[in-house]
């Protein structure tokens, strides 16, 4: 799970943690109050996590360009080697075929 997704999932829990519940057994009631400092602290923590996640994503995006260029160069180099080997193999086959051909006999006996 990414940090950003985690931060989104944890937000309701952090807001719930900022609530204070006081029970009054005398009149069977409860009072809910929200601690603004806890909300501010939780918000700051979430923003920090979101900033870290954004930095990680930005770094990955920035590094993707050079990685793709390196991959493309590697593929081009390998393709060149394969083409060279294919050409060399073609030349060897051609040489073998030329050697295995019967020699042309240009001298024909006279039909007179």
Secondary structure by P-SEA (a helix, b strand, c coil): ccaaaaaaaaaaaaaaaabbbbbcccccbbbbbbcaaaaaaaaaaaaaaaaaaaaaaaaaaaaaaaaaaaaaaaaaaaaaaaaaaaaaaaaaaaaaaaaacccccccccccc
